[in-house]
Amino acid sequence: MSRAADIVARLRKLEGGGLRTFSEDPPFVWERAEGCYVEDADGWRYLDLYGGFAVAATGYSHPRVVEAIQRQATTLMHCPSAHPSRVRAEFYEALASIAPPGLDRFLPAVTGAMANEMALLLARTRRPDGAIVSFAGSYFGRSIGTAGFAGKARYRDALGIPAGGPFVPFPYPLRHGDAATDLTMRALEELTGPGKRPLAAVILEPIQGNGGVVIPPADFFPRLRTFCDRVGALLIVDEIQSGCGRTGRFWAIEHSGVTPDLMTVGKGIGGGLATAAVMGRAEAMTWPPDSYTSTFLVNNLNLAAAVAAMGVMRDEQLPGRAASIGPAGLARFKAALADVEGVREVRGQGLWYAAELADAAWAARAVKLARERGVIVGRSGYDDSVIKLSPALIIGEAELHTGIDAAAGAIRDSRGTAR
Ligand SMILES: Cc1ncc(COP(=O)(O)O)c(C=O)c1O
């Protein structure tokens, strides 16, 4: 039995159901990761174009992050949220150095779902009787406070959670054409008016990640901001997947010129450790003391890693890298798939690419074939038919192009071949 197979067998014996562990066949057993590469338990090395579900913004085990973790581990790891510490101050200062203008208050969180729950709780505190509006295709996490706002019904159904509020369509140009923004704005307007519940908040991603890199038209966010201001709803923007430089700016919302009331960040912000945060306008963050806590909220090891990771993002100008090398990669991906029948669209922004295919089974075959050829790509989308690339932002241009060629080749060669 291979080492990977042995590990899988041991997990199968003990793990409760419901995680994504066995959703790939064979399961991909990770052993180590560095930079843009992952090695499996049998010693095979892969170029990772998915970045561990868009976490590895600074690459795996960036030396500055590793050094910060080693130093912090011998100084202070656990620190209760009741007690201030230097690292927490540094964490807020680092967030302030990369936050969009206008967002100047911060709350720490451990996971993306937790950050979103905190943002939603802030909105509920402000308007307890208000509804929270979400969007088709959205993803905010799988906790009890976030799963109800998942745009995909199967995520809610799997956990027995009802819809948390009304849903409207996310403006999806491939599906809705030129009228995409109008369609969404009309649906929002229908939620308002005499006899309707007030709206406490509208929560959405600036570019949908789990939805399959769905990029709304440029007029959408300005119109949404105007709508939220008129009805008095908080605009909560989830940058957990789209942020940390991925789209060519630190935050995807910055391309629109709109400032949200609350913004959630996570994934890459921790440099590989579990850190997330809520950023906000001071007026939207007015909880009295002891409204919220959690034992590991300000774990200083995690925060030290995040401080180092944010330093890397700034010093290595990772948003600028995504802006400068991203477009050529997208052009290459588009050209490689231009004549492949059934590829509905190739789209992207910065170092974030998607190829929407005719069906989910093809996308699953493409992921598998890419892996057999040594490249990791992701699959998502409203119906799981989108191949998604979100490489580490430190990736070299030649590696990026090699990876894109391999991803496109796997898509092309898996078309119509049930494997
Ligand atoms: C946009 C978005 N929001 C929230 C989350 C949930 O974050 P976490 O898995 O850290 O709870 C994710 C995770 O994929 C995400 O992509």
Ligand as a Chemical Component Dictionary entry (heavy atoms), coordinates in Angstrom:
data_LIG
# 
_chem_comp.id                   LIG 
_chem_comp.type                 NON-POLYMER 
_chem_comp.pdbx_formal_charge   0 
_chem_comp.three_letter_code    LIG 
# 
loop_
_chem_comp_atom.comp_id 
_chem_comp_atom.atom_id 
_chem_comp_atom.alt_atom_id 
_chem_comp_atom.type_symbol 
_chem_comp_atom.charge 
_chem_comp_atom.model_Cartn_x 
_chem_comp_atom.model_Cartn_y 
_chem_comp_atom.model_Cartn_z 
_chem_comp_atom.pdbx_ordinal 
LIG C1 C1 C 0 -15.981 34.397 -0.103 1  
LIG C2 C2 C 0 -15.827 33.514 1.093  2  
LIG N1 N1 N 0 -16.375 33.876 2.256  3  
LIG C3 C3 C 0 -16.274 33.109 3.355  4  
LIG C4 C4 C 0 -15.601 31.918 3.333  5  
LIG C5 C5 C 0 -15.542 31.068 4.564  6  
LIG O1 O1 O 0 -14.292 31.134 5.117  7  
LIG P1 P1 P 0 -13.824 29.979 6.145  8  
LIG O2 O2 O 0 -13.806 28.708 5.347  9  
LIG O3 O3 O 0 -12.474 30.439 6.599  10 
LIG O4 O4 O 0 -14.828 29.933 7.237  11 
LIG C6 C6 C 0 -15.003 31.497 2.136  12 
LIG C7 C7 C 0 -14.285 30.216 2.082  13 
LIG O5 O5 O 0 -14.049 29.651 1.056  14 
LIG C8 C8 C 0 -15.124 32.309 0.986  15 
LIG O6 O6 O 0 -14.591 31.948 -0.184 16 
# 
loop_
_chem_comp_bond.comp_id 
_chem_comp_bond.atom_id_1 
_chem_comp_bond.atom_id_2 
_chem_comp_bond.value_order 
_chem_comp_bond.pdbx_ordinal 
LIG C1 C2 SING 1  
LIG C2 N1 SING 2  
LIG C2 C8 DOUB 3  
LIG N1 C3 DOUB 4  
LIG C3 C4 SING 5  
LIG C4 C5 SING 6  
LIG C4 C6 DOUB 7  
LIG C5 O1 SING 8  
LIG O1 P1 SING 9  
LIG P1 O2 DOUB 10 
LIG P1 O3 SING 11 
LIG P1 O4 SING 12 
LIG C6 C7 SING 13 
LIG C6 C8 SING 14 
LIG C7 O5 DOUB 15 
LIG C8 O6 SING 16 
# 
